[in-house]
Amino acid sequence: MLLACLPAMADEPTWKVIKTTGVVKCSNSTKVEGHVEIPAEVDGIKVMGLDYMAFMSNKKITGLTIPDSVRYIDRDALAGLSAVTSLTLPKELVVIRSGSIRDMGGLESLVIPPTVQLVHGAIVRCAALKSVTFEGVCPLFPVDDTYKTFHDLHPDCVIYVPDDQVDAYKAAFAGDDEVLKRIQPSGKNAVVVDWTAPESDFAFDAATGTITKYNGTSGRVDIPAAIGGVAVRAIGSRAFASNYTMYVLNIPEGVEVLEGSCFSDCDGLVYVKFPSTLKTIEDYAFNSSNALRVVDWAEGLETLGKGVFASGPNLFHAKLPTTLRVIGDKAFMGAYLKTLTFGPNVESVGEMAFANNQLTEITYTGTAMPTYGAEPFKGNKKDATLTLADGTSQESYNAYVAIMAADFPTCVVNQPAAAPAPEAPAAAP
């Protein structure tokens, strides 16, 4: 009789961790309730991230303790936790992904630690949220096609930012009046985190200036411009391949070559910044780096090898450097491109270079038509528009129409203004 009167016990959380990445999720997340404490370690593996939809739409979780070891909150991980009234983010957090903090109707305040480097389409549709306080230097705020960061919050919500960073935060949201009106100084200067990777984290060939191996575990990696007093000129083949702890990457000025597969299978990497000195990215450099969302291009790049961004990256929008001359076979195949701008100096585009994407807008800014390999746009199934530069010859226009008709039947090619007629030779005196 007494046992029958006891309240039913809520399911205890059952944790599932990805061994290679330390990303964790609660396999019975829809059944747990009350305060949930995420362990810092599962099956002997350090917990470093919250997985996609880890707790999504659980309306019975009232509190959440996230261990400070967590650096990465994946898409929709905490979305819809409407009963949670407070949330403390971990001290080592680096990346907050799209939709990960949204529809949390009870959340009233949030502090963003200084380690956060990227906020991507997060902190949205939290109707009770009245204050967001940033403690560090302005992070990256990439544009998201689904969610607009800091939209649909409490009407009186204030975004407090460090006094010495106000201009930087406002610049990051230039044109977004809904966010700009909320930004105010916090009364404190930014807490600065030094992300320079120690030289001891690298194996380095001083004779060639090539990093041959990275052995660190930082969430953000700022590669040093010199190691042992020798300038870094190249990132060697597979030097960072299969690294799962790096989310933000800055490549220094002076680096000229990224060798084959150097950043392939980096499943956590979300953002990479290229230097103006970079000339060549070799075959499969970022192949299967599935989380890659933002590439900060620099003018100066000339050659992209085969499959550089194939099979996994979610690039969505790419405006390639005007200095680019060669785009290799399958360079962007399956990179989830929606918009693309390239030219005017491109000389060759490899076969299936932009295949299997979701292209809706393509802009070619050159007038001289490159050589194209077979089926460069194959597998783009949505309606699209190709815009050619004024001055493109009728011959080139006809050739583009033929390419699109073969590869991309729904693509409309805009007729550019005609090239100016050549001047008549001067009459003989």
N, C-alpha and C positions, 0 to 999 in steps of 0.2 A: 504493500500500500504506500509506504513512504517513498519507495523508488519511483512509483507511478506519479508522485507529486513533484518530483524534481524537474526543473526546466530542461528542455533538450539542449545538449551541448552543441555549439556551433562546430562545424568542421575545422580541424586544425589545418593550417596552410601546408600544402605539399609542394616542395620546391624542386624545380627542374633547372639545371644549370648547363649552359653550353661550355664544354670543357676548354675549348680553344680560346674563348673570348671572355669567360667569366660573366656573361650576360645571363640573367636569371628571370624566371617567371614563375608564377604560382599556378600550378596545373589545375587546381580546383578553385580558381579565384572568384567564380560566381557564387560559391557557397560560403566563403569565409565572411565573418562580420566582426564588428567591434574594432579594437586597435590591433593593427597588424605590424609586427616587427620583422623587417627583412633581415635575415642573418648576414653577417659580414663574410661568412664562408659556408659553402655547401659542398659536401663530399670532398673536403680538403682543397677546394678551389676558391680563391678569393673572388668575391662578388664585385664586379666592376661596372655592370650596366643593368638597366631594366629593359626587358625585351618588349617587342612590339605587342601592344594591347595587353600588357602584363596584368593589369587590374581593371581594364576598361568596363565602364557601365555598372560597376558594383555600387549599389546605393545603400549598402549596409555597413560598409567600412567607415568608421568614424574618425580614425586616426591612423597615421602611417609613420613608422620610424625607418628612415633610409640610412644605411651605414655610410660613413664618410668615405669609404673606399669606392663608392659608385661615381663614375666619371661621365656616364652616358645614359640619358633617358630617351629611349627610342619612341617612335611614332605611336601616339594614342596610348601610351603606357598608363597614364593616370587619368585619362579622359572619362568624364562622367561620374567621378567620385563625389556625388552631390552632398553626402553627409559629412564630408571632411571639412572642418572649419579652420584648421591651421595646417601648414605644411612647412617643414624645415628641410631645405635642400642640403645635400652633402657638401662637405668642405672641399672635396677634390673634384667637384662637378665641372666638366668642360663643355659638354654639348647638350642642348635641350632641343629635341627634334619636333617635327611638325605635329601639331595637335596633341602633344603629350600632356600639356596642362590646359585643359579646356572643359567647359560645361561642369565646373566645380562650383555649384551655386552657393555653397556655404563658406567658401574661402574669402576672408576679408583682407588679409595682408600677406605679402610675400617678399622675402629678402633674397636677392640674387648674389651669391658669393663672388669674390673677385676672380676666382679661377675660371668662371664661365667665359668661353670664347666665342660661342655661336648660339644664337637663339633663332630658330627657324620655324616660323609659322606657329608659334606657341603662345600660351597665356592669352587665350581668347574665350569669349562667351562665359566669363566668370562674373555674373551679375552683381555679386556682393563685394567684389574686390575693390577696395578703396585706396590701397597704397601698394606700390611696388618700389622697392629700394634696391638700387644697384650700388655695389661697394667697390667695383673695379673699373679699369679702363674700358672704354666702349667696346663691346664685343661686335661680332659680325651679325647682321640681321638680313640674311638672304630673303629675297622675295619668294613667297610660296604661292602656288597656284590655287590652293584650297583654303588656307587660313591666313588672315592678315594679323600679324603680331600686334597685341594690345588693342584689339577691337572688341566691341560689345562687352565692355566692363561696366562697373558702376558709373553713373554719370559724373560723380564727383571724384573718381579715381585720380590720384596724383602719382606720377612716375618720378621718384626722387633719384637724381644722379649726382655723382661727385662734382663739387664746385668747379674743379679744373677740367672737367670733361663735358660741360654743358654744350659747348659748341659742337663737339664731336657727336654727341647723341642726337642733337638737332639735325646735323648734317646727314646722319644715318636715316632719318625719317623725313628728309626734305620732300615737300609736296603732300605729305600725309597729315592734314590738318587735325584729324581726330587724335593723333598721337602727340603732335607738336604742342597742342594746347595743354597737355597734361604734364609736360616735362618741367621740373623745377629743381633748383639746386638743393642738395641734401644738408648742406652745412659742413660737409667733410670733403677732403680731397680723396682721390682714388688710392686704393691699396694696390700697389704695383707688384705683379708676380714676374719674376725673372724666368723666362722659359728657354733661355739659351741652353742647348743640350751640351753636357760636359764632353770634352774631347775623348775621355775614356770610354764613352759609349760607342765609339766607332773604331772599326778596323780600317786602316788607311794606307794606301800605296802612295808614298810621298814622291816616288819617281814619276808618276803620271798624274798626281793630284786627284786620285780616284778613291772615293769611299767604297769599300768592298763589302762592308757589313755593318749593320746597326744592331746593337745589343741592348739598347735601353728599353724602358717601359713607360715613358712619359705620355700623357694624354695629348699634349701639344709638343711638337718637335720643331724647334728653330735650328736648322742645321748651321753650324758655325761656318764662317767664310774662310777660315784657315784652321788647320790642325798642325800643331807643332811648328807653327810659323810658315807652313807651306799652304798656298792658296788651294781651295777646293775647286776643281775644274769639272769633275764628273761624278755622277752617282752610278756605281757599277751594277752590272747585271745581277738581278735578284738581291740587291743589297738590303732592301726593306721587305722583300716578298713575304707574304703570310704573316705580317705583323698585325696583331689584333688589338693592340693597346693604344695606337696612335689615331687621333681623330682630326687634328688640325696640323697642317704641315706648311712651313715656310722655307722655301729654297732660296739661298742667299745669292746676291749679285756675285758674279764671277763664274758661276756654274754654267757650262756651255752645252753639256750633253747629259741626257738621261738615258742610260743604256737599257737594253732589252729586259723586260719583265721586272724592272727595278722596284716597282711598287705594285706588282700584281698580287691579287688575293689579299689585299689589306681591307678586311671586311668592316673595320670601324671607321676608316678614313672618310671624312665628310667634306673637307675643304683643303685645297692646295693653292698656294700662291707661287707663280713663276717669276723669275728675275728677267730683266731686260737683256741680259747676256745670253740667255738660253737660245741656242740655234737649232738643236736636234733632239727630238724625242723618239727613241728607237722602238722597235716592234714590241707590242704587248706590254708597254710600260705600266699601264694602269688597268690592264685586262682583269675582269672579274673582281674589281674592287667595288663591291655591291652597294656600299653606303655613299659613294662619292656623289655629291650634289652640287658643289660649287667649285669651279675652276676660275681663278683670278689670272686671266691671260695677261701677257705683256707683249708689246711690240718688240720685234727682233726675231721671233721664232720663224724658222724657215721650213723645217721638215717634220712631218708626222709620219711615223712608220706604220707598219701593218698592225691592225687590231689594237691600237693604242688605248682607246676607250671602249673597247667592245665588251659585250657580255656582262652587263651588270650595272655600271654607273647610271644614275638617274640625273642626267645633266639638264634636261628640259629645254634650256635656252642656251645657245652657243653663238657668240659673236667672235669669230676667229680673227687673229691678228692680220692686219693688212700686209704684213711682211711675208706671210706664209706662201710658199711656192709649191710644195708637194704634200698631198694628202694620200696616204697609203691605202692599200686594199683593206676593206672592212674596218677602217680606222674608227668609225663611230657606229658600227653595226650593233643594233640593240641597246643603244645608250639612252633610250626614251626621249629623244629630241623632239620638241614641239616647234621650235623656231630656230632658224639657222641663217647667219649672215657670213659670207665669205668672199674673198677677192680683195683687191683687184689684181694681185700679182701671182695668183695660183696658175701654175703651168700644167699640172696633171692631177687628176682625181682617180684613185684606184677603183678596182671593181668592188661593187657592193659597199662603197665607202660610207654611205648613209642609209644602208638598207635596214629594214625591220625597225623603223622608228615610228613616231606618231606625228610626222611633220605636217603642219598646217600653213606655215609661212616660211618661204625660202627667198633670200635676197642675195643676188650675185652683183657685186659692186664694180666688177671689171667690164671692159668692153671687148677685150680679146678672149676668145673662148678657149678654155683649157682642153687638153686631151682627156677623154673619159674612158675608164675601163668598163667592162660589161656590168650592166644592171646596177648603176650607182645608187639608185633610189628604190630599189625593189622592196616590196613589202610594207610601204607606207599606205595604209588603207583609208585614211581620212581625206576629206576634201582639202585641197591645198592651193595656194597661190605662189607662183614663182615670179618675182619681180626682177627684171633686168635693168641695167643702167642705161640711161639715155646715151645715145651714140653707139649702141650695139648694132652691128650690121644686120641686114635682113637675112643673110646667110647663117649667121650665128643664131638668130631668133628661130629660124626654121629648124636648125639642128637641135635646139633645146626642145622645141615642140615635139620632135621625133623621139628624143630621149624620154620625155615625160609620157608620151603616148604608149611607149613600150613598157616602162617601169611603173608608171604612176598615173593610170588612166583618168583619175579624177582631178588631176592638177591643171589649173589654168595658168597659162603663161601670159603675163601682161606685155602688151606691145610697147616697147620703149620708143621714145622720140628718135627719129632717124638720125643716123650719123651725118654730119655736115658734108655737103658735096665738096670734092676737091676743087681748089682754086684753078681757074683756067690759066694756062701759061701766058705770060705777058706777050703782047704783040711785038713782032720784030720792028725795030726802028726803021 
